[in-house]
């Protein structure tokens, strides 16, 4: 994207966004990319980067793991590897191995399902492959601490074996010498030390001539001399020689390994770039979490449809202060290309302008932006901005000259792919003359089909916005009663500057205010007053509408809850009917199956017996008993429904059930083992052991009945 002026990045505070992004980067690769963030002008570059940041943001939101926690900065090592004849150390090879393992984990993570779920993130590795040979080659030579392994070559294994034996031989010999010298009282408290890589005795300075050997040095106090005994000189020389052989062999092995790995230099650079790319994407997602960033729709044409957008830096600041950030909603397209925002000072005009500009730059840089996902953004080829300085009287002339120079550039270079922002258009000059020039500038930009936002206090620009096609008014809401800006953009109407209202609220004398009103053109004053009153009326309408919407939502909620209760009750009733139907059906089915089984038995018996009369009597008896059984079972169900059996002993006056015929009555008298029971109006004599005491179920909600 072409920017004008060069300081547009600072004016829209895009440089601060880049600093925040770099702060989330862990690798040098990602930090460098954040500091030199490009603003693209092609959808095929913008959309994949937005999608990658959005997909990674899902990991944070859903607490998912992605294997990019390994932080490796290998730029120097890879540069050295590419130089012919260079030799990497064992520790440097460990870093390269760490890189290959990290890439292996990423390739394993992207199985078929995850490639479908996160298609944009998988694009980072789509053009490469995982090569395990490098890791295997390094494993054969270097151990986990970065040392060359004994098994790296037969020569190295042989050298280290001989070195091990010589050192053991030297240790045994040296221990004997130390023991001998200690008995003679020649050694200092430390007894021995190492100097120049050789084992030496720590001898009292006055005794140094008593020991044959090589003097390697003395202590700072000159009280101790360090002597290599002549008995160990030969062994020390052999060990020194073997150590040199060991270093040469290790160097040769590492040199060969470097040469072998250099073949994959290009692939390693790709791996290093992949880790850096994922770190950069992670940083973009983490930054988006800071200001609630989302991914809007992107189209390959010039327009802006911002829904509930917030200035990201203001959002982060307000979050720390536990304050709410007022969002802005604005649409800039062919029919309404230029928005003229008016209203009181410190009402949020410049913040609104900067919000739209910064979000557009962030979007075209592949960063998620703080807005509703319903937002839609086009792509612009160039962005122009002019934020004037009307606070300095000393440099007023130069300020306006600079202003006109910038406007000249705007008008000469603007096109249908230009997004521009002008703060306080026409300021710095005579209001009438400056306002006239401002009209010409806006009309020319509208003819060029440029899209942008202009802030102003000029009344003629507010009037012009309602007359010229493509230019619309906007106002920053203001609470006149409490003298507070509301930082809310109202599109479609101009705003009042509230000049006299603010003067009254701060306590300026009425005579001064009235005098100022008399100096103002009557039409100008009347229009500003009308704008003032209209804005306050609109705010009241919005409050009432908000309350009405709240009541409608509550009513809708109650309606849904009532419908749920009714549906639940209707469902319960239907289930009860079905349960009763099923119960009856099950009883009938059981009876039919029982009768079918018995009839089959009768048919078999009919075919088998010759005594048909006896069989007929049996059939009659069976059917009669079956009917009797049904009557008894029905009677038992009635009793079970009304009464509950107890284990109490039978006594006169108890209500009882006769187990033989399931009849219920009252015990009138007990005579030994016999009892007289009143059933209805008829007294019956029965066996007392055939009686069970029962009680009414009235306490459990059953209806008492004597029938």
N, C-alpha and C positions, 0 to 999 in steps of 0.2 A: 504494500500500500504506500502511495506517495503522500507524505505529510507536509503540511505547511502551517506555520513555520517549522524549522527544525526542533524548536522547543515545545512542539505540540505534545510530545511524550511527557514532558515535565508539567505542562499546563493541565493536562488531563490526568496527571498522577499515575500514568502507566508505568513509570519507572519504579514507583513504590510497590506496585503489584509484582513486578519482576523481582524485586528484592525479597518480598514475602515468599515468592515461588522458590527462589534460590535457597532460602532458609529451610525449606522442606526437603531439599535435595541432599542425598548422602554421598553421592559419588562426584568426582571432579567432572566427569562426562556430563552428568545431568546439570550440575551447577553452571558449567560453561554454556550449555544450551539454554538455560533459563536466563542468564545474563544477556545473551544475544538472541532473545526470542524474536522470531520473525512474524510479521503480520501478513498473512497470505491474502491473495485476491482470487483464488480458484477454489470452487466448491470441492473438487476431488482431493484437495489437501486439507481443507478445513473440517469437513464432515468426519473423516476417519479419526482425526485427532480428538474431536469432541466425543465421538463414540467410545474411543479407548479410555478417556478420562471418566466417562459416565460408567462404563463397565467396571473400571477399577473402584469407583466410588461405591459400587454395590458390595464389594468386599468389606469396606469399612461399615457400611450400614447393616449388613447381615452377619458381620463377624466371621467372614470366610477367610481361609488361609490361601495365600499365593506364595510360592517358593522364591521370593526375591529378597530374602532377608540377609543374603550374603553381600557385604559391601567390599568391593575390590577396586582399587585404583592401580591399574597396570600399564599406564601410558608409557612410563620410562622403561619398564622391563620389555614391553613389546617393541619399543623403538630400538633398544639394544639388541633384541633378538633379530631384528631385520638387518642389522649391520654384519656384513660378511666378516668372519674371523673372530667375532665376539664370543665370550664364554659366560654363561649365566651360572650363578651359584646355586647350591642346593636349596637354600631358602627361597630363592626366586623361582625355582622349579616347583616348589611347594605351592606358591601363589598361582602359578599356571594350572597346576593340578586342581586347586580349589576352584578356579574359574571353570574348568571342564566339568567338575562335579556339579556346580551350580547350574550350568546349562543342561546337564543331564536331568536334574530334578525338574526343571521347567518343561523339558520335552516329555517327561513321564507324566507331569501334571496335566498336560493338554491331551487327554484321551479324546476319543471321538465325540463323546457327549459334551465335554467342555469346549471343544472347538466349535460346536454348534451353539452352545450357550453364550460364549464370549468370542464371537467371530473377529471383532476388531483387534482384540488383544492377541489373538493367535496369528494375526497378520505379521507381527513383529518377527516371528520365527518361520514364516511360510517360505522364505526364499533360501533357507539354509538347512543343515542337517547336523545330527550329533555324531561326532567321531570319537570313539572310545580308545583308539590306538595311542593317543598322546598320554592319557592317564596311565595306560599300561606300561608304556616306555619309561615314564617317570618312576612308577612303582618298582620297576626292575632295578633302578639305579639308586634312588634316594629313599631314605627311611622317613618316618613321621616327624623327625626332628630336623630334617634337612641335611643329614650326613650321608655320605656315599656309603652304600652297603658293602659288606665284605664280599658278597656274591656278585658284585658288579663286574669283576673280572678275576680270572685265576691268578694273575700276577699280583693283584691287590690282596687277595686272600693269602697268598704265600708271604708277601711282605709283612702283613699284619701278624701272621703266625710267628714269624721269626722275631718281629718286634716285641711281641708278647713274651716270648721266651727270654730274650735279652734283658728286658725290663725286670722280669722275675729274678734272673741271675744277678742283676745289678742290685736289686732290693735286698737279696740275701747277703751279698757281699757287704753292702753298705751297712746293714744292720750289725754285722760282726764288727766292722770298724768303729761304729758309734759306741757299741758296748765296750770295746777295748779302750777307746779314748775317754769314755766316761769314768772308767775305773782309774785312769791316770789323772783325771781332773782337768783335762784340757778344754772341754766343751762348755760353751755358754748355756744359758737356760733353754734357748730354743733348739739347741743341738744341731739342727740341719736346716737347709733351705734350698731354693733353686735360684740359680743366676745364669743368665744367658742360655736358658733351656737345659742346664746341666745341674745335677745333684751335687751339693757342696756341704761341707761341715762348717758349723758356726763355732769358731775357736776363739778363746780369749786372745786378745792382741799380743799379750806378753808371751804366749805359748806358741805363736804361729811358726816360729823357726824350728820347733820340735817335731813338726809334721811335714813329711815329704809330699809335695804335690804342687798344684798350680794355684796361685793366688788370684781370685776373680774380683775381689774388692773388699771394702771395709764399710762398717756402719757409719752413720753420720757422727756418732760420738767417738769413732775410732777405737772403741773398746772391743769390738768384735771384728774378726777377719773371716772371710769366706774362702775356704780352701777346698779344692777338688783333690782328694787323695790320689797318689800315683797308681795305687792298685786298681782304681775304677776308671782311669783315663781311657784305657783301651776299650772298655765296655761302653763308656759314654760316647766315644768316637763312633763305634759301630751303631749305637742307637741313633745318634745324630744323622749318620749316613742313611739308615733305614727310614727315618722320618722324612728325609728329603726325597727318598725313592717313593714313599707313600704319597707325599704331596704332588709329585710329578705324575704318578699314576692316577690320582684323583682328578687332577687337572685334565689329563688326557681323556678320562672317562666323561667328564662334564663337557669337554669340548666336542666329543662325539655326540653326546646327547643333545647338545645345543644345535649341532648341525642337523641331526635327525628331526628335531622338533621344528626347526626353521622352515621345513617343507610346508608346515601348517600355519605359517605366519599369518597369511590372509584370513584363514578360518578363525584363528585366535582373535584377530582384530574384530571380526564379525561378532564373535561371542562377547567380547568386551563391550562392543556397541549395543548388543542386545540387553545386557544387564543394565547398561546406562540408560537405554530407552525405557525399560520397565521402571527404573528408579525415577526417571523424569515424569512418566505417566502417573506413578504413585504420588509424586509431589503435586501434580496438578489436581489429583483427586483429593489429597489432604487439604490443599488450599481451598478447594470448593466446599469442603466440609466446614471450613472456618466461616464462610459467608453464605452458607446454604445455596450453593451453586447448582444449577440445573442445566439440562440440554434442551434448548429450543429447536424448532424446525428451521432449517437453512434452505434458502431458495437462491437460484442463480439470477437474481434481478435486484435492483436497488430499491429497497423499502425497509421500513422499521415498524414492527408491531410489538411493542413492549408492554407486557402485562405484569403488573405488580413488581416492577424492577426497583432494586435498591442499589445505592452506591456501595460497593463492597467494602471500601475502607471505612465509610461511615457506619456500616452494619457491624463490622468487627469492633469498632470503637464503642458503639452503643451496647453491644453484647457485654463488653467488659464493665460498662457502667450500669448494666441491667436496665437499659432503656429501650423502648420500642423505636424501630425505624419506619418512617412513613413511606410506603411504596409509591411509585409513580406509574401511571398507565398512559401511553401515548402511541398514536399511529401516524406515521408519515409515509404517504404513498402518492400516486399520481394526482388524485383528486384533492389532496391536502398535503402539499409538499413542504410548506414552510409554516412553522408554528411560531407565532409572536406571543411571548409570555410577558405579561405585565403584572403589577402588584406592588406592595410596599417593599421597602428595603429590608434586608435580612429575612425575607419571606421564603426563600428557597429557590429563587429563579436560577441563580448560577449553579446551585447544587443539582437541579433538575437537568440543566444543560450538560453539565459534566458527567452526570450519571449515564445519559444516553450515549455520549461520546466515548466514555471509558468502556462501557459494556460492548459497544461495537468493536472497539480495538481488541478487547479481550476475546470476543467471539472469533474474530478473524485470525487470532493467534492460537486458536485451538483450546482456549480455556473455557470451562463451564462458567456461566454467569448467574448472578443473583437475581433471578426472575422466576415467574411461573413457567412451567413446562409448556403452557398453552401459547407462549410467545413465539413469534416468527420473525426471522431476520433475513434481510438480503445481504448482498456483498457489494461493497463500494471499492472503486479503484483508487480514490484519493479522499483525504480528510483534511479540511481546513478549519482553523480555529483562530478567533481573535478575542482575547479578554482584555478590555481596555482598563486603564488606570485613571479614574476620574477623581481620585482623592487628592492629587498633588496640584496645587495652584501654580507652583513655581515653574513646572514644566508643561503647562497646559497647551501651549502652541505646538511644542514638539510632539506631545501626545496625540493631538489631533492630526498632525502631519503623518505620523506613523500609522494612525488609524486609516487615513485615506489611502496611503500606500498599500496597506493590506487589502482594503476593499477593492482597489484597482486590480490587484493580483486575483482576488476572488472572482471578479466579473470577467476577467480575460481568460481564466483557466477553468472555470466551473463547467460542468457537463452533467448529463443525466446520471452519471456514476459517481457524483461528488456528494459527500456529506459535510455540511459546514455548520459552524457554531459561532455566533457573534454575540458577545455580552455587551449590553448597553450600546446598541447601534446608534451612531450619530452623536455620541457624547463627546465632550471636550470642546464644543463650539457653541455659538449662539443657538438657543433652542429652536428658533424658527428656521434658520439657515441649515443647522444640523439636521433638523427633522425633514427638511426638503430633500437634502442629499440622501438621507436614510430611505426615503420613499423610492428614489431613483435606484438605489442599490438593491433594494428588495425586489422591485419590479424586474430589474435586469436578471437577478438570480432566478426568479420564477420563470422567466423566458428561457433560461438555459436548462430548465427542468432539474435544477439542483435541489437536493433535499436538505433541510436543516432547521435549526432552532435559533430564534433571535429573542433576546430580552431587551426590554425598553420601558421608559417612563413616558415616552412621547405620545400625546393624544392622537396626533395625525396618523401615526402608524397603527394605532388601535382601530381607527376609522377605516383606514386603507385595507386592513385585513378582512373586513366584511364586504369589500367591493371588488378586490382583485381575485380572479379565479386562481385557486391553488394555495392561497394564503389564508390561514385561520387564526383566530384569537385563542389565547389561553390565559388563565389567571391563577395566581397563587392565593389560596383561601386565607382569610384573616379574621380572627375573632375580635370584632370592634369593641365588644363589651369589656373583655378582659385585656384588650390591647396586646394580643399574642398572635404570632404567625402560626398557622396550622400545618404548613409545609405540605399541603395537598394541592395537586394540580387539577384545575377544572378546565376542560377543553371545550371551546365553543363560545366563550364569552370573554370580553376584556376585563381587566381588573382595575380597581381603584388604587391610587397611591396612598389613600387615607392620610393625606398631608395635614388637613385641619383636624381630623379626629385624633391623630397622634398628638398634635399640639395641644388640644383640649385635655387629653388624658394626662399629659405630663405637667399640667398646671399652668400653661402659658396664659397670660391675662387676656380676658375676652376682648378688650378694646384693641389689642394688637392683632388678635385673630380676625376680628371684624374688619379692621383696616386692610389687612392682607387680602381678605375676600373681595373688598371693593376694588383693589388693584387688579384683580384677575378678571379676564374677559368673562362676561355673564354666561355665554354659551358654554365655555370651557368649564366653568364652575358647576353649571347645571348638569352637564354631562357626567362630570366626575361624581357629583352627588347622586345622580341616577345610578351610576355603576355601583357605588357604595351600597345604596339601598337594595338594588337588585341582587348583589352578592349575598347580603345578609338574609334576604328572603329565600334565596336558593339554599343557603345553609340550613335554614329552618325547615324547608321542604325536605331536604336530605335527612335531617334528624327524624322527622315524622315518618318518612319512608322507611328509615332503618327500623324504627319501632314497629311499624306495620309489618315489615318482613319478619321481625322477630315473633310477633303474634301469629302470623301465618304459619311459621315453622313449628311453633308450639302446638297450634291447632292440628297441623298435619301429623305431628308426633302422637298426639292424643288419639287421633282417628286411627292411626296404624295400631296403636296399643289396644284400642277397643276391638278392632277387627281381629287381632290375634286372640283376644280373650274369647270372642264369639266363635271363632274357628276351632279353638281348643275345646270349648264346651260342646260344639256340634260333633266334633270328632269323638269325644268321650261318650256321647249318647249313642252314636253309631256303633262304637265298639261294644257297648253294653248290650245292644240289640243282637249283634253278631254272636256275642258270648252265649246269650240265652238260646239263640237258635241252634248254635253248635251243641249246646248241652242236651237239648231235646233230641236233636238228630243222633247224637251219640247213644242215647238211651234206646231209641228205636232201632238203631243199627245193631246194638248188642242183643236186643230181644229177637230180632229177625235171624241173626246168626245162630243164636241158641236154638230157636225153633227149627231152622234149617238142618242143624246137626241132628236134632232128635228125630225129625221126619225121615232123614236118610237112614237112621238106625231102624226106624219102624219099617221102612220099605224092605230093608235087608232081612229083617225078622219075618215079614209077611211072606217073602219068597222061601224062607227056610222052614217055617213051621206049618204043620197041618191043622193045628187047633186054632182056627180062625176066630172062634167066639172068644176064647180066652185073650187073644191078642187085641180084639176090639175093646174088651173091657179094660185092658191095660192102657190102650190109647185114650179111652174116655177118662180113665182115672188120671192119666198124665196131663191131659189138657185141662181137666178140672183143677188139679193141683197147681198147674201153671197160672191159671186165672186167679186162684186163691192166693198164690205167692205174689202176684202183681198187686192184688188188693192189700195184702199185708205190707208190702214194701211201700206202697203209696201212703198207707196209714202211718207207717214208721217215719216217713219223711215229714208228714204233717206234725207228728209229735216232736221230732227233732228240731223242727223250725220254731215250735212254740215253747218247748220245755227243755230242761237240762236234767240229766240223771244225777243222783247223789248216792253216796254209800251209807246214808243214814238208816238205822233200823226202822222197820215199819211199826207205826203206832196209830191208834185211833185218831181220825181227823186228817191224816196225811193224804195228799194227792198222790196217786200211784198209777203205774202202768203195768198191765198184765202182759207178761212176756209171751204167753201162748197165742193170744189173738190181737195184741197191740191196742187194746182198749184202755181208756183212761177213766178213772173214777175216784170216789172219796171213800176211805176206810171208815165203816160205821162201827164195826165191832170185831174183836179178835178173840177166837175160842180155840186155845191150844195152837194146833198147826193149821187151823182153818181161819178164814177171815171173810167177813161180809163186806162187799164193796158195792157202793151205790153208783151205777152207771146210768146216767140220765135219770129216769124215774123208776128204774128196775134194780132191786137189790140182788146181787149174785154172790153165791158162796164159792170161794176158790181156795186153792192151796196158798198159804201165806208165803211160802218160799218162791212162789211164782210172781211175786210182786216186787216192783222197784220204785222207791220214792223219787218223785220228780218235782221240779220247781219251775215257776214261770220265768221266761226270759225278758220280762218287762224292763229290767235294769239295763239290758244291753240294746235297747232301742227297738225290741219287737213289740208288736201290738198284742195285748192280752185278749184271748178269746176262749170261750168255754165250749165252742162248737166242736 
